[in-house]
């Protein structure tokens, strides 16, 4: 639903507006990836302090997923025209 509305909004927009919208979306997702990685680090540290292997593994998994999200936002399709 949200992506359908976003797609219709972007279809009728000019190139400058499309670029601005996608730039804001990329910045938001990158910020969420960074904050998620920080949360994963916190969970892993708490797990280390409590000697809880499950928390450590969960924290590391969160760090890996959020890092992949962050890097995927930084990589841009070279053939895409904004």
N, C-alpha and C positions, 0 to 999 in steps of 0.2 A: 504494500500500500504506500508506504513512505517513499520507496524507490520509484514507484510509478509516478507519483506526484513530482518527485525531483526530476525524473526524466522528461516529463511534459514541460516542467518549468524551464529546463535547460534547452529543450528543442526549439522553443520560440525565441530564445535569447541570442544575442549577437556573440561574436567570438570573445570580446572583452568580458562580457558578463559570465560566459561559460568558464573562462579561465579563472575569474575571481571566485566563482562558486566552488570549482574543483580544488582550488588552492586552499580555501577555507576547510573543505572536507578533509584534505590531506593533512593539514595542520592539526585538526581535531583528532584524527585517528593516530597521528604520531604522538600527540600529547597523551592520549589514552594508553598507548603502548609504553610510553615512558613511565607513567604513573603505575601501570600494572607491573612493570618490572621492579619498581621500587617496593610495591606491596609484596611481590614474590621474594625479594631480598629480605624483607622484614619477617615473613613467614619462615624462611629458611634459617634465619638467625635465631628466632624464637625456638625453632625445632632443635637447633644445635645446643642452645642453653638448657633445654629440657631433656636432652638426649632422646628425642622422639624422631625416629627415622622416617616415619610417615610424613611428618610436617616438613622435614628437610626435602624429601623427594617431591612433595607437593609444591614447595617453594621453588625448587629448581625447574619443575615442569612449567610453572607460571612464568618464570623468567624466560624460558626458551620460547614459549608461545608468544609472549609479548614482544620479544626481540624479533621474532620472525615477522610479526605484524608491523613493527616499526621499520624494519629493513624493506619490507614489501612496499611500503609507502614511499620510501626514498628512491626505489628503483622505478624509473619512469619509462614508458614505452616510447622509443625514439620516433616511431612513425606516427604517433598520435598527434593530431592537431587540436589545440585547445580552442 
